Amino acid sequence: METVIGPLTKSGACALITMGNLKRILILAGAGRMSSGTARDLLATYSHSIEKLIIADSSNERLDILLVADRLDRIDKMSLYWAAKFIGDENPILIPPYNLSTVLAEYGNLSQQFLNGKLQQVPAQSGFETIDLPEPFGKTSFIHSEHSEPLTVPFANAFKEKGIQEFTWKLSLPEREHQAWIRLVKAGFGETFDEDVTLPNGTSVRPVDVLQVVIDRNIERHKKRIPDQELHEIHFSIG
């Protein structure tokens, strides 16, 4: 198995290395998570099972991926993943992780993924996949979502010239929040969330604007109920 991992802490990288039969591994040493020296120490520790270790020092994830591509003779496919998980008491208040329109688009819109050598549209929330990650993530489920990388990276010379046939992006938000966004899309805040609707009194509003106001009001009214939580994120790719 060949894999690209990062950026990770040293303990997280160790957990992923020992999880499978990894023969080639890239540690993305950027983002202040792990120094190059620490990453090289990993090679010494696992030299019996790893044939080659490539280290990229940039904190720019896209540049890191291109650095890897430049050093490989052939690339068949690569999948990018991003996951987030909260540690602590469950939050009874829904708080968008970033711009509300972006989240609704990720859950409600078709996305373009690079499959069979070309860009193809896939349904919202498709591509379900579960990966067993190191703690605190554990078994983590991912879905396709809108993202820029599948639209650009496969067309870079470093990938195109090496026969890339598949390049995808998958997302995993914390489970409780994930279910909440699914239900909002089911309720109609999906692909048409930014199209005007007309209320009985004749007023036109955008569903996303109404939802934003309701969410903001709920957060303000119940901010004392919001627990302290520790957010963990992981970015990695497998190819």
JOZITA-V199818 format. One record per run of one state. SS is the DSSP state (H for helix, E for strand, C for the rest). FROM is the first residue (numbers start at 1). LEN is the number of residues. If there is no record, write none. Layout:
SS_FROM_LEN / SS_FROM_LEN
This chain:
C_1_1 / E_2_5 / C_7_3 / H_10_10 / C_20_4 / E_24_5 / C_29_7 / H_36_10 / C_46_6 / E_52_5 / C_57_4 / H_61_10 / C_71_6 / E_77_11 / C_88_12 / H_100_9 / C_109_2 / E_111_5 / C_116_2 / E_118_5 / C_123_6 / E_129_4 / C_133_6 / E_139_6 / C_145_4 / H_149_7 / C_156_1 / H_157_4 / C_161_5 / E_166_7 / C_173_2 / H_175_12 / C_187_9 / E_196_3 / C_199_5 / E_204_3 / H_207_15 / C_222_1 / H_223_3 / C_226_4 / E_230_9 / C_239_1
